[in-house]
């Protein structure tokens, strides 16, 4: 025989007392009674009829303070033992019943566990318990965030007392602090049963305030529960009664009656769920009998049949005024979720449309752009996850969306980081010296696409914020306006349209430099970071700087200026460049190919390749082109000259003069001098004091009158080349020095 279950849910009432030690003028946590005191001074605060509970509380020789951390509602403020051991620091709670037991919980204050004082209360004496804060109470503290201190029994006047001591233990000369007290007095539930049955537990039962207590009502054989009264009101013929969140005294009594007619309800559940109660359940005539249906995790109720007829996928069903035998059965099915896929033009996603996924399963999606296109962006539930060709939803427990767009433009991502940093995935690293001038920072053959990038007179830095891949590090205009800060992108088609986007760096928008580029001149555009790029930055996080059209050599260029505008003396900073190359343009002029195929060279086929040597003089076509030589004359291998000359009034300096392409611009690269890419080649001039160890001594460029004097006796170079002269530091008598040029 089984009767139903009833529950009494009590609102938070007078029996639980929460005291928040905070200055009243600053507000206090909802549900807690404020107890103010003198800030950083000696006071004896008290409160009567606290929160309408009828309890009175007092505390002697304490002060208050506030660390102003509003996210720590109970620990940001509190009481401390003013003058330490010079005075007693006792507290008293009165208004209880004589002999009533009270549990005390407390939290630390100000700096958390370290400052929590030792509290003497009831059964914890003589060593006390240190008040600590467990976890992060936030703005909605719970009992589990506080430390259990102890339990005391009220004396004949209904009073319990305690004391606060130092953080290092009872009686120590150290400050003790407490942020809040929570008192839980016991309540009494008196249970009784009439003849022919029982209730358990019976008689008066003490229950700590806020806790739950269940009572089981059992009829003798041949009898059934007739009625159950709670606080004098009927709750029906229930077999179990639950008092929830007890905050007052209660009574419960049960009465019984002899059985008359007994019916059976057969309850069953299929796989992956349960029904309660289950099996052959007996019910007296006229009773109400509820059933609860619960699916296993990851499953849902598929259907419930009552006497063979569907009542739908309900989670609760009650037979009312039972007057016949019945059946109830439940079936279950796995939960399923949908992933809706939206695909832009010029590509596909497999699977597409609406995909159904079982609870906890994974779903793989393959993203395929059309020929000539690439994945521009993938959004999962509206949030970018980058430009990937594959995405997996793992452990699916909700509906999702997947949106994919495609593009046919080339995006060159340039991540400006210092030497030791790894660039963000998908970005090309352009390294520079850390907080020092790099005369020319470069990246060549970017992503194997033949594009080259260079940036002059810049430094780099890193603020170690690895969650900000584009803004944590970058380039700044070294020495402000004393040097040009120009950048160049080569390897484009002639007449190709190139958009430039950029981010700020270090401290975000404030430090972004003004960039001159294409159609934005003469005032430039300030690089800023939009939103939070995270680990997968997209165009939407960057500033559109401008649009430029490449020249006949396939080159676009620009420059970085101060954060307050063009040509001002304040540092300008940029964290990343993103070039978007529109389709179009014509093949750029190829200075080497034109030189090889034009008169007087007229090279064709294999003879016209950079590595070929058609005149068999041991010098490749590329070197002949770089140094103004002839590929068809075995005696003309490029114009260069070395010797000992006077430079800066220093005699006997080893110098080296070469004919270089006219636009070549050299800058220091360690001990070497290196050019920016020019006409598809790069020059590197280096020296050695011992053959085989190149770069162990410095090389610098000779300019001005000294260069004119050294070059004056040399034959004039052809149109398109100019002489460049370089020197070593100068050598002592009989010392050795060597100098050479490399062409890449």
C-alpha positions in Angstrom: 0.0 0.0 0.0 1.5 3.4 -1.0 0.3 6.9 -0.3 1.5 10.0 -2.1 4.3 12.4 -1.2 3.7 16.0 -0.1 6.2 18.8 0.5 6.0 22.0 2.5 8.2 24.8 0.9 8.9 27.5 3.4 10.0 31.0 2.5 13.1 32.4 4.2 11.8 33.3 7.7 12.8 34.6 11.0 14.7 31.6 12.3 17.8 32.1 10.1 19.8 35.3 11.0 22.4 36.7 8.6 24.5 39.6 9.9 26.7 41.5 7.3 29.3 43.7 9.0 29.2 46.6 6.5 28.9 50.3 7.0 25.2 51.0 6.6 25.8 54.1 4.4 27.3 51.9 1.7 24.4 49.5 1.3 24.4 45.8 2.0 23.8 42.4 0.5 20.1 41.5 0.0 18.8 39.1 2.7 21.5 40.1 5.2 21.0 42.4 8.2 23.6 45.2 8.2 25.5 45.9 11.4 27.4 49.1 11.1 30.4 50.3 13.2 32.9 53.2 13.4 35.3 52.9 10.4 38.7 51.9 11.7 37.7 52.9 15.3 36.6 51.3 18.6 32.9 50.8 18.8 30.3 48.4 20.3 27.5 48.1 17.6 24.3 46.3 18.3 21.0 45.7 16.6 17.6 44.8 18.2 14.9 42.7 16.6 17.4 42.0 13.8 15.6 41.7 10.5 12.3 41.2 12.3 13.4 37.9 13.8 13.1 38.9 17.5 16.8 38.3 18.0 19.2 40.9 19.4 22.9 41.1 18.6 25.8 43.0 20.1 29.5 43.2 19.6 32.1 44.9 21.8 35.4 46.7 20.9 35.4 46.3 17.2 36.0 48.5 14.1 35.0 48.3 10.5 36.6 48.9 7.2 35.9 48.4 3.4 38.3 47.2 0.7 35.9 48.5 -1.9 35.7 45.2 -3.9 32.0 45.1 -4.6 32.3 41.7 -6.2 33.0 40.3 -2.7 29.8 41.1 -1.0 30.6 39.5 2.3 34.4 39.7 2.3 34.9 43.3 1.1 34.0 44.7 4.6 33.8 43.5 8.1 34.9 43.8 11.8 38.3 43.5 13.3 39.4 43.4 16.9 40.3 47.0 17.6 43.4 47.5 19.9 43.9 43.7 19.4 44.3 42.1 22.9 44.0 45.3 24.8 40.2 44.8 25.1 37.7 41.9 24.9 35.9 41.3 21.6 32.7 39.5 22.7 29.5 39.1 20.8 26.0 38.1 22.1 22.9 36.7 20.5 19.7 36.8 22.6 16.0 36.3 22.1 16.3 32.5 21.7 14.4 29.9 23.7 16.1 28.5 26.8 18.0 25.3 25.8 17.7 26.1 22.0 20.7 25.1 20.0 22.3 27.5 17.5 24.9 26.7 14.8 27.2 29.6 13.8 28.9 30.1 10.3 31.3 32.9 9.5 33.4 34.2 6.6 36.7 36.0 6.6 37.0 39.6 5.5 39.2 42.1 3.6 42.0 39.9 2.2 40.1 36.5 2.4 41.3 33.5 4.4 44.5 35.1 5.6 42.8 37.7 7.7 40.0 35.5 9.2 40.1 35.7 13.0 39.6 32.8 15.4 36.1 32.6 16.8 35.2 30.9 20.1 31.6 29.7 20.1 29.9 26.8 21.9 31.5 23.4 21.3 34.6 24.7 19.5 36.4 26.1 22.7 39.1 26.5 23.8 41.1 26.6 20.5 38.4 28.3 18.3 37.9 28.0 14.6 39.4 30.4 12.0 36.7 32.1 9.9 37.5 31.6 6.2 35.7 32.2 2.9 35.2 29.1 0.8 35.2 29.7 -3.0 33.9 33.0 -4.3 30.6 34.1 -2.7 30.1 36.8 -5.4 27.0 38.8 -4.8 24.8 35.8 -3.8 26.6 34.1 -1.0 25.5 30.6 0.1 26.1 28.6 3.2 28.8 26.6 1.5 30.9 29.8 1.1 31.2 30.2 4.9 33.1 28.3 7.6 31.3 26.3 10.2 32.4 27.6 13.6 30.5 25.5 16.1 27.2 24.9 17.9 26.1 26.4 21.2 23.1 25.9 23.5 21.1 28.9 24.8 21.2 29.5 28.5 18.1 30.0 30.7 17.6 33.5 29.3 17.8 32.4 25.7 21.3 33.8 25.1 24.5 32.5 23.4 27.8 34.2 23.3 31.2 34.1 21.6 34.4 36.0 21.1 36.7 37.1 18.2 40.5 36.5 18.5 43.6 37.1 16.4 44.2 35.6 13.0 47.1 33.5 14.4 44.9 31.8 17.1 43.2 32.4 20.4 45.1 34.8 22.7 47.6 35.9 20.0 48.6 39.5 19.6 47.4 39.7 16.0 44.4 41.3 14.3 41.4 39.1 13.7 38.7 39.8 11.2 35.3 38.5 10.3 33.0 39.6 7.4 29.7 38.0 8.3 27.9 35.8 10.8 25.1 33.4 9.9 23.2 31.9 12.9 21.1 28.8 12.4 18.9 28.1 15.5 17.2 24.8 15.7 13.4 24.5 15.1 11.2 21.7 16.5 8.8 19.6 14.4 6.4 17.5 16.6 5.1 14.4 14.9 2.3 12.1 16.1 0.3 9.2 14.6 -3.2 7.9 15.5 -4.1 4.2 16.0 -3.3 1.6 13.4 -0.2 3.3 12.0 3.1 5.1 12.7 5.1 8.2 11.7 8.9 8.4 11.6 10.5 10.1 13.2 8.0 10.5 16.0 7.7 13.0 18.8 9.7 16.3 18.8 12.6 16.5 16.3 15.1 19.3 16.2 15.9 20.7 12.7 18.5 23.3 12.0 17.1 26.4 10.4 17.1 26.2 6.6 17.5 22.4 6.4 15.0 19.9 5.0 13.3 17.1 7.0 11.2 14.2 5.7 8.6 12.2 7.6 7.4 8.7 6.6 3.8 7.7 7.4 3.1 3.9 7.5 -0.3 2.2 8.0 -0.6 -1.1 9.7 -1.6 -4.2 7.6 -5.2 -3.9 6.6 -5.2 -0.1 7.1 -4.3 2.9 5.0 -3.4 6.5 5.6 -6.6 8.5 6.0 -5.3 12.0 6.3 -2.2 14.0 7.3 -2.4 17.3 9.0 0.5 19.8 8.9 0.2 22.7 11.3 -3.5 21.7 11.6 -4.2 21.8 7.8 -4.8 18.7 5.7 -2.2 17.8 3.0 -4.0 14.6 2.0 -3.4 10.9 2.5 0.3 11.1 1.8 2.9 8.5 2.7 5.9 10.8 2.8 5.9 14.5 3.8 8.9 16.8 3.3 9.5 20.0 5.2 11.8 22.2 3.0 14.0 25.0 4.3 12.6 24.8 7.8 12.4 28.2 9.5 9.7 27.8 12.1 8.3 25.2 14.5 5.7 22.8 13.0 3.4 19.9 13.8 2.5 16.9 11.7 -0.1 14.2 12.6 -1.4 11.2 10.7 -4.7 9.3 11.0 -5.5 5.9 9.6 -8.6 4.0 8.4 -9.3 0.3 7.6 -9.0 -0.8 4.0 -12.1 -1.2 2.0 -11.4 -1.8 -1.8 -7.8 -2.1 -3.0 -6.8 -1.5 -6.6 -3.6 -2.1 -8.5 -1.8 0.3 -10.9 0.9 -1.4 -13.0 3.6 1.1 -13.7 6.5 0.4 -16.2 9.2 2.3 -18.0 11.2 1.4 -21.1 15.0 1.7 -21.6 16.8 5.0 -20.8 14.4 6.3 -18.1 12.4 5.5 -15.0 8.9 5.9 -13.5 8.3 6.4 -9.8 6.6 4.5 -8.2 7.0 1.5 -10.4 5.8 -2.1 -10.6 2.4 -3.2 -9.1 1.4 -0.3 -7.0 -1.6 -0.7 -4.6 -4.1 2.1 -4.1 -7.1 2.4 -1.8 -10.4 3.5 -3.3 -10.8 7.2 -3.7 -7.1 8.1 -3.2 -5.0 10.3 -5.5 -1.8 8.6 -6.7 0.9 10.7 -8.6 3.6 9.2 -10.8 6.9 10.9 -11.9 8.6 10.1 -15.2 12.3 10.9 -15.5 14.5 10.3 -18.6 18.2 9.4 -18.3 20.7 12.2 -19.1 20.7 12.8 -22.9 17.3 11.3 -23.4 13.7 12.7 -23.4 10.3 11.3 -22.7 8.9 9.9 -26.0 5.3 9.0 -24.8 3.3 8.0 -21.8 0.4 5.5 -22.2 -2.4 5.4 -19.6 -4.6 2.3 -19.9 -3.1 2.0 -23.4 -4.0 5.5 -24.5 -1.3 8.2 -25.1 -1.3 11.2 -22.8 1.8 12.7 -24.5 5.4 13.0 -23.3 4.4 14.2 -19.8 6.8 14.1 -16.9 4.1 13.8 -14.2 0.7 12.0 -14.2 -1.8 11.6 -11.3 -4.6 9.1 -11.0 -7.4 10.9 -9.1 -10.1 9.3 -6.9 -8.9 5.8 -7.9 -11.9 3.5 -8.6 -10.4 0.8 -10.8 -7.2 -1.0 -11.8 -5.0 0.9 -14.3 -1.8 0.7 -16.2 0.8 3.4 -17.0 3.9 3.0 -19.1 6.6 5.4 -20.3 8.9 5.2 -23.3 12.1 7.3 -24.0 14.1 8.5 -27.0 17.5 10.1 -27.3 17.6 13.9 -27.4 18.4 15.3 -30.8 19.7 18.7 -31.9 19.9 20.6 -35.2 22.8 22.3 -36.8 21.6 24.8 -39.4 24.2 25.5 -42.2 24.2 28.7 -44.2 26.7 28.8 -47.1 27.7 31.8 -49.2 28.4 31.8 -52.9 31.5 30.2 -54.5 31.8 27.3 -52.1 30.1 24.4 -50.3 29.8 22.8 -46.9 29.2 19.1 -46.4 26.8 18.2 -44.9 24.6 21.2 -45.8 21.2 22.4 -44.8 19.8 21.0 -41.5 21.8 18.3 -39.8 20.3 16.3 -36.9 22.8 15.2 -34.2 22.1 12.9 -31.2 22.9 14.1 -27.7 26.6 14.0 -26.9 27.6 13.0 -30.5 30.0 15.0 -32.7 29.4 16.5 -36.1 32.1 17.1 -38.7 31.7 19.7 -41.4 34.0 20.0 -44.5 34.2 23.4 -46.1 35.3 23.5 -49.8 35.8 26.7 -51.7 35.3 26.8 -55.5 38.4 27.0 -57.7 40.0 30.3 -57.3 38.3 31.1 -54.0 39.1 30.6 -50.4 37.3 30.4 -47.1 36.8 34.0 -45.9 35.2 33.4 -42.5 33.4 30.7 -40.5 30.8 31.8 -37.9 29.6 29.3 -35.2 26.5 30.5 -33.5 27.3 34.0 -34.9 30.9 34.1 -33.5 33.9 33.9 -35.8 36.2 30.9 -35.5 38.5 32.0 -38.2 38.9 30.9 -41.9 39.1 27.1 -41.6 38.3 24.4 -44.1 37.0 22.0 -41.4 34.9 22.4 -38.3 33.8 19.9 -35.7 31.0 20.3 -33.2 32.0 18.1 -30.3 29.7 16.7 -27.6 26.6 18.4 -29.0 24.1 19.3 -26.3 22.3 22.2 -27.9 21.2 23.6 -31.3 23.8 25.4 -33.4 24.3 27.4 -36.5 27.2 27.3 -39.0 27.7 30.2 -41.5 30.4 30.2 -44.1 31.5 32.8 -46.6 34.0 32.7 -49.4 36.2 35.2 -51.2 38.4 35.2 -54.3 40.9 37.8 -53.1 44.3 37.1 -51.6 44.7 38.2 -48.1 48.2 38.8 -46.8 48.3 38.8 -43.0 51.4 40.5 -41.6 51.9 40.0 -37.8 54.6 42.4 -36.5 56.2 40.6 -33.6 59.6 40.7 -32.0 62.2 38.1 -32.9 61.4 35.5 -30.2 57.6 35.4 -30.7 55.6 33.0 -32.8 53.1 34.7 -35.1 49.4 34.1 -34.8 48.2 31.3 -37.0 47.7 32.5 -40.6 49.8 35.5 -40.1 53.3 36.1 -41.5 56.0 37.2 -39.0 57.9 40.3 -39.7 60.6 40.5 -37.0 62.4 43.5 -35.6 64.7 44.3 -32.7 63.1 44.7 -29.4 62.8 48.4 -28.3 65.6 49.2 -30.7 65.9 50.5 -34.2 65.7 48.0 -37.0 66.8 49.8 -40.1 64.9 47.4 -42.4 62.5 44.7 -41.3 61.5 42.3 -44.1 59.5 39.3 -45.1 60.2 37.7 -48.5 58.1 35.3 -50.7 55.2 35.5 -48.3 53.4 32.2 -48.1 55.2 31.1 -51.2 53.2 33.6 -53.3 56.1 35.8 -54.4 55.1 38.8 -52.3 57.8 40.8 -50.4 57.3 43.3 -47.6 59.8 45.7 -46.0 59.5 48.3 -43.2 62.2 50.9 -42.4 63.4 52.4 -39.2 61.1 50.7 -36.7 61.4 49.0 -33.3 59.3 46.2 -31.7 58.0 45.3 -28.3 55.6 42.9 -26.5 53.2 43.5 -23.6 52.9 39.7 -23.0 49.1 39.7 -23.4 48.9 36.4 -25.3 45.1 36.6 -25.6 45.6 39.7 -27.8 47.5 38.2 -30.7 47.5 41.4 -32.9 47.6 44.0 -30.2 50.1 42.6 -27.7 53.1 43.4 -29.9 54.0 45.3 -33.0 56.1 48.1 -34.6 56.6 51.7 -33.4 58.2 54.7 -35.1 61.6 54.5 -33.7 63.1 57.9 -32.9 59.9 59.6 -33.9 60.4 61.9 -36.9 64.2 61.5 -37.2 63.9 58.7 -39.7 61.4 57.7 -42.4 59.1 54.9 -41.4 58.1 53.6 -44.8 56.7 50.2 -45.8 56.6 48.6 -49.2 54.7 45.5 -50.6 56.1 44.2 -53.9 55.3 41.2 -56.2 51.8 42.4 -57.2 50.4 42.8 -60.7 50.8 46.2 -62.3 47.6 48.2 -61.7 46.3 45.8 -59.1 44.0 47.3 -56.4 45.1 46.6 -52.8 43.1 47.5 -49.7 45.0 47.9 -46.4 43.6 47.2 -42.9 45.5 47.7 -39.7 45.3 47.3 -35.9 46.6 49.4 -33.1 48.9 47.8 -30.6 50.1 47.8 -27.0 47.4 49.9 -25.3 44.9 49.6 -28.1 43.3 52.6 -29.9 45.3 55.2 -28.0 48.7 54.1 -29.4 47.6 53.5 -33.0 49.8 55.5 -35.5 48.5 57.5 -38.5 49.2 55.6 -41.8 49.5 57.2 -45.2 48.5 54.8 -47.8 46.9 55.1 -51.3 43.8 57.3 -51.4 43.9 58.4 -47.7 46.6 61.1 -48.1 47.4 63.7 -47.0 46.0 63.3 -43.5 46.3 59.5 -43.1 44.0 57.2 -41.1 44.7 56.1 -37.5 45.1 52.4 -37.0 42.7 51.2 -34.3 41.5 47.8 -33.0 37.8 47.3 -33.2 36.3 44.9 -30.6 38.4 42.1 -29.2 40.2 40.0 -31.9 40.9 37.1 -29.6 42.8 34.2 -31.2 41.1 34.6 -34.6 41.2 38.2 -35.8 39.1 39.1 -38.8 38.7 42.2 -41.0 35.9 43.4 -38.7 38.5 43.9 -35.9 40.7 46.2 -38.0 40.6 49.7 -39.4 40.3 50.3 -43.1 43.3 52.5 -43.9 42.8 53.0 -47.6 43.0 51.7 -51.1 46.0 51.9 -53.4 46.8 50.8 -57.0 50.2 49.2 -57.6 52.6 50.8 -60.0 54.1 49.3 -63.2 56.5 47.2 -61.1 53.7 45.7 -58.9 54.5 47.8 -55.9 52.4 49.7 -53.3 53.9 51.7 -50.4 53.0 53.8 -47.4 54.3 55.2 -44.2 53.7 55.2 -40.4 53.4 58.5 -38.4 52.7 59.6 -34.9 49.6 58.7 -32.9 48.4 62.3 -33.0 48.6 62.8 -36.7 50.9 63.0 -39.7 54.4 64.4 -39.1 54.0 65.0 -35.3 56.7 64.2 -32.9 54.7 61.5 -30.9 55.3 57.8 -31.3 53.0 55.9 -33.7 52.3 52.2 -33.3 50.8 49.4 -35.4 50.2 45.7 -34.4 49.3 44.1 -37.7 48.7 44.8 -41.4 46.2 43.0 -43.6 46.5 43.5 -47.4 43.5 42.4 -49.5 44.4 42.1 -53.1 41.6 42.5 -55.6 41.7 40.4 -58.7 42.9 42.2 -61.8 45.9 44.1 -63.1 48.5 43.0 -65.6 51.7 41.2 -65.1 54.2 43.7 -63.6 57.3 44.8 -65.4 60.2 42.3 -64.8 63.4 44.3 -64.9 65.6 41.2 -65.2 63.5 39.6 -67.9 63.5 42.8 -69.9 67.3 43.1 -69.5 67.9 39.5 -70.6 65.6 39.6 -73.6 66.4 43.1 -74.9 69.3 44.3 -77.0 72.2 43.9 -76.8 71.7 40.7 -74.8 68.8 39.2 -76.7 68.7 36.0 -74.6 66.0 33.4 -75.2 65.0 30.0 -73.8 67.3 28.4 -71.2 69.9 31.1 -71.8 67.6 33.7 -70.4 67.1 32.1 -67.0 68.6 33.9 -63.9 70.9 30.9 -63.0 72.2 30.4 -66.6 75.7 31.4 -67.7 75.6 31.7 -71.6 79.0 33.4 -71.9 80.7 30.7 -69.7 82.6 33.3 -67.5 81.5 31.7 -64.2 79.1 34.5 -63.4 75.3 33.8 -63.5 72.9 36.0 -65.4 71.5 37.2 -62.1 74.9 38.5 -60.9 75.5 40.1 -64.3 72.2 41.9 -64.0 72.7 42.9 -60.4 76.3 44.3 -61.0 75.9 45.8 -64.5 77.8 43.0 -66.3 77.1 41.5 -69.7 75.7 38.0 -70.1 77.1 37.6 -73.6 80.7 38.8 -73.0 83.1 36.6 -71.1 85.1 39.6 -70.1 82.3 41.8 -68.6 81.3 40.2 -65.3 79.9 43.2 -63.5 81.2 46.6 -62.4 82.9 46.4 -59.0 86.2 47.8 -57.5 88.0 47.3 -54.2 91.0 49.0 -52.8 92.6 50.8 -49.8 91.3 54.4 -49.7 91.1 57.4 -47.3 87.7 57.6 -45.7 86.8 60.2 -43.1 90.5 61.3 -43.0 91.5 57.7 -42.2 93.9 56.2 -44.6 94.3 52.6 -45.6 90.6 51.7 -45.3 89.5 48.7 -47.3 86.5 49.8 -49.6 84.4 48.0 -52.1 82.4 49.7 -54.8 79.6 47.9 -56.8 77.2 49.0 -59.5 73.8 48.3 -58.0 70.3 48.8 -59.4 69.4 52.5 -59.2 66.6 52.1 -56.6 68.7 50.1 -54.2 68.5 51.4 -50.6 70.9 49.9 -48.0 70.5 49.7 -44.3 72.4 48.0 -41.5 71.6 44.3 -40.8 73.8 43.5 -37.9 77.4 43.9 -39.2 76.1 43.6 -42.8 74.6 46.2 -45.1 71.4 44.9 -46.8 69.2 46.4 -49.4 65.4 46.3 -49.5 64.1 44.1 -52.4 64.8 46.0 -55.7 63.8 44.8 -59.1 63.4 41.3 -57.7 66.8 41.1 -56.0 68.4 41.8 -52.6 72.0 42.8 -52.1 74.0 41.9 -49.0 77.5 43.3 -48.4 79.6 41.7 -45.7 83.2 41.6 -44.4 85.5 39.1 -42.7 88.9 39.2 -40.9 89.3 35.4 -41.6 87.8 33.8 -44.7 85.0 31.5 -43.8 83.7 33.7 -41.0 81.7 36.4 -42.7 80.0 39.1 -40.8 82.5 39.2 -37.9 83.4 42.8 -38.7 81.2 45.8 -39.5 80.5 47.1 -43.0 79.1 50.6 -43.5 78.2 52.6 -46.6 80.5 55.5 -47.7 78.6 58.6 -48.9 79.3 62.2 -49.7 82.7 63.5 -50.9 84.6 60.4 -49.9 82.3 58.2 -52.1 82.6 60.7 -55.0 86.4 60.6 -54.8 86.6 56.8 -54.7 84.1 56.5 -57.6 85.6 59.3 -59.8 88.1 57.1 -61.6 85.6 54.3 -62.4 83.9 54.0 -65.8 80.3 55.3 -65.7 77.7 52.6 -65.1 75.0 52.0 -67.6 71.6 53.6 -67.3 69.7 51.9 -64.5 72.7 51.3 -62.2 74.5 53.5 -59.7 77.7 53.0 -57.8 77.5 52.2 -54.1 80.7 52.2 -52.0 81.2 50.3 -48.7 84.0 50.2 -46.2 85.4 48.1 -43.4 86.4 49.7 -40.0 90.0 50.0 -41.2 92.8 47.6 -40.5 96.1 47.7 -38.7 99.4 47.2 -40.5 99.7 43.7 -41.9 96.2 42.7 -40.7 93.8 41.0 -43.0 90.3 42.1 -44.2 88.0 40.7 -46.9 84.7 42.1 -48.3 82.1 40.7 -50.7 78.6 41.1 -52.0 75.8 38.5 -52.2 72.8 38.7 -54.5 69.6 36.9 -53.7 
